[in-house]
Amino acid sequence: MLLEKAYGFQDDNERTPNGIETKYGLASIGKMFTAISIMQLIEKNEISLNQLIGEILPNYPNKDVREKVTIKNLLNHTSGLGDFFTKKYFEQPEGSIKKLKDYLPFFVNDSLAFEPGERFSYSNGGYIVLGLIIEKVSNEKYQDYVEKKYFETIRYECYKQLIKFSWWWKFNCIRLA
């Protein structure tokens, strides 16, 4: 290795310097991995864009979502599903959210904000449901599926940790020779 150095701050307010081991939250960048994974499952004819959620997740607790929302609606934020970033979510003890299904209580019983396909509204909850679809169809945990499909493929070793404020995870990746 010719140079190994970190620059900048991991926390601008506290002026905490970055280190070569600093982990960064990916936040909504994780949606890219989710969308690509869904499209690959479609390409393999395991699911389809116009498939209703209930056909894949027959026990999904919200009847309207089961019977009206398609994968396409979830992907393009036209499902009518809302968000899970509520006061109740932020009051959760750190470490209490360990799996995708742990997010469901924060939005699963909410009514659809509009009929699916009627309009656009950014939906983190919709991408939780897409993650659950990936788990169901692949028979793997979402995080394991993404790590295997993308990070192992490009020969990166990544140490992941689920963090409280994002169902996407923080990665510390090392390029393998």
VMD Tcl script that draws the C-alpha trace (Angstrom):
set ca {
  {0.00 0.00 0.00}
  {1.35 3.37 -0.98}
  {-0.82 5.65 1.18}
  {-3.38 5.00 3.90}
  {-4.84 8.18 5.36}
  {-8.23 9.62 6.24}
  {-9.38 13.19 5.68}
  {-12.17 15.37 7.00}
  {-14.56 14.85 9.87}
  {-17.01 12.07 10.63}
  {-19.01 14.56 12.69}
  {-18.84 18.21 11.63}
  {-20.50 19.45 14.83}
  {-18.12 17.64 17.16}
  {-15.21 17.98 14.72}
  {-14.45 14.28 15.18}
  {-11.80 13.38 12.61}
  {-12.28 10.55 10.15}
  {-10.08 7.51 10.51}
  {-9.34 4.76 8.06}
  {-11.80 2.58 10.00}
  {-14.64 5.17 10.04}
  {-17.99 3.66 9.09}
  {-20.53 5.70 7.16}
  {-24.27 5.24 7.10}
  {-25.49 4.56 3.58}
  {-29.02 5.83 4.28}
  {-31.15 5.89 1.11}
  {-28.26 4.70 -1.04}
  {-29.40 1.29 0.21}
  {-32.52 1.70 -1.93}
  {-30.30 1.31 -4.99}
  {-29.27 -2.18 -3.84}
  {-32.89 -3.02 -3.08}
  {-34.13 -1.86 -6.50}
  {-31.37 -3.70 -8.36}
  {-32.07 -6.86 -6.36}
  {-35.78 -6.66 -7.16}
  {-35.07 -6.12 -10.87}
  {-32.72 -9.11 -10.90}
  {-35.43 -11.29 -9.34}
  {-37.80 -10.03 -12.04}
  {-35.22 -10.82 -14.72}
  {-35.03 -14.38 -13.33}
  {-38.86 -14.59 -13.55}
  {-39.18 -15.14 -9.82}
  {-41.47 -12.12 -9.41}
  {-43.00 -9.49 -11.71}
  {-43.38 -5.72 -11.62}
  {-47.18 -5.90 -11.67}
  {-47.39 -8.58 -9.00}
  {-49.44 -7.69 -5.95}
  {-47.68 -7.72 -2.59}
  {-50.19 -10.26 -1.27}
  {-49.17 -12.78 -3.92}
  {-45.66 -12.85 -2.47}
  {-46.36 -11.97 1.17}
  {-49.82 -13.51 1.70}
  {-49.68 -12.84 5.45}
  {-48.75 -9.16 5.13}
  {-50.87 -7.58 7.88}
  {-52.35 -4.65 5.91}
  {-55.14 -5.90 3.63}
  {-55.13 -2.80 1.37}
  {-51.39 -3.14 0.78}
  {-51.74 -6.88 0.14}
  {-54.56 -6.44 -2.36}
  {-53.77 -3.12 -4.10}
  {-50.02 -2.41 -4.08}
  {-47.66 -3.84 -6.71}
  {-43.91 -4.19 -6.73}
  {-43.80 -1.41 -9.32}
  {-45.71 0.90 -6.94}
  {-43.17 0.20 -4.20}
  {-40.17 0.73 -6.48}
  {-41.34 4.07 -7.85}
  {-42.86 5.44 -4.62}
  {-46.44 5.38 -5.85}
  {-47.77 2.82 -3.36}
  {-49.47 5.18 -0.91}
  {-47.40 3.72 1.91}
  {-45.98 6.22 4.33}
  {-42.86 6.45 6.39}
  {-41.69 4.92 9.64}
  {-39.65 7.88 10.88}
  {-42.14 8.85 13.56}
  {-41.81 9.84 17.21}
  {-42.52 6.23 18.17}
  {-39.64 5.06 15.98}
  {-37.14 7.51 17.43}
  {-38.14 6.54 20.99}
  {-37.09 2.93 20.42}
  {-34.16 1.73 22.55}
  {-30.94 1.51 20.57}
  {-30.42 -2.00 19.22}
  {-34.11 -2.95 19.38}
  {-34.43 -3.02 15.59}
  {-32.56 -6.07 14.37}
  {-34.52 -7.30 11.34}
  {-36.58 -5.75 8.57}
  {-39.79 -7.04 10.13}
  {-38.98 -5.01 13.25}
  {-39.87 -1.89 11.24}
  {-43.40 -3.05 10.42}
  {-45.08 -1.89 13.66}
  {-44.15 1.70 12.78}
  {-46.26 1.79 9.58}
  {-47.95 -1.51 8.77}
  {-51.38 -0.56 10.16}
  {-51.46 2.89 8.57}
  {-54.04 3.49 5.88}
  {-52.75 4.14 2.39}
  {-52.29 7.90 1.87}
  {-53.74 7.54 -1.66}
  {-54.70 4.84 -4.11}
  {-51.62 3.06 -5.48}
  {-50.42 4.60 -8.75}
  {-52.29 7.88 -8.20}
  {-49.27 9.98 -7.26}
  {-45.69 10.02 -6.01}
  {-44.74 10.17 -2.34}
  {-41.30 9.12 -1.11}
  {-41.72 6.00 1.01}
  {-39.12 4.42 3.23}
  {-41.78 1.94 4.34}
  {-42.21 0.77 0.75}
  {-38.56 -0.19 0.59}
  {-38.85 -2.12 3.85}
  {-41.58 -4.16 2.12}
  {-39.34 -4.65 -0.92}
  {-36.62 -5.91 1.42}
  {-39.11 -8.39 2.89}
  {-39.97 -9.55 -0.65}
  {-36.28 -10.13 -1.37}
  {-36.02 -12.17 1.83}
  {-39.10 -14.24 0.96}
  {-38.13 -14.96 -2.65}
  {-34.41 -15.54 -2.04}
  {-34.89 -17.35 1.27}
  {-32.04 -15.24 2.71}
  {-31.81 -12.28 5.06}
  {-31.81 -9.05 3.08}
  {-28.39 -8.02 4.38}
  {-26.87 -11.41 3.54}
  {-28.40 -11.36 0.06}
  {-27.05 -7.89 -0.74}
  {-23.63 -8.62 0.71}
  {-23.33 -11.83 -1.31}
  {-24.67 -10.36 -4.55}
  {-22.72 -7.13 -4.56}
  {-19.90 -6.90 -2.09}
  {-18.53 -10.42 -2.44}
  {-18.90 -10.12 -6.19}
  {-16.64 -7.09 -6.32}
  {-14.26 -8.71 -3.85}
  {-14.81 -6.39 -0.93}
  {-14.86 -7.63 2.59}
  {-17.42 -5.57 4.44}
  {-18.18 -5.48 8.09}
  {-21.76 -4.47 8.52}
  {-23.80 -3.37 11.47}
  {-27.45 -2.52 11.55}
  {-27.87 0.88 13.09}
  {-30.81 2.40 14.89}
  {-31.52 5.27 12.55}
  {-31.29 3.39 9.30}
  {-32.36 -0.07 8.19}
  {-29.61 0.23 5.66}
  {-26.40 -0.49 7.35}
  {-23.00 0.97 7.99}
  {-20.15 -0.67 6.12}
  {-16.46 -0.71 6.58}
  {-15.11 -2.22 3.36}
  {-11.63 -3.41 2.52}
  {-10.68 -4.14 -1.09}
  {-9.30 -7.66 -1.40}
  {-6.36 -8.30 -3.70}
}
mol new
graphics top color blue
foreach p $ca { graphics top sphere $p radius 0.5 }
foreach p [lrange $ca 0 end-1] q [lrange $ca 1 end] { graphics top cylinder $p $q radius 0.2 }
display resetview
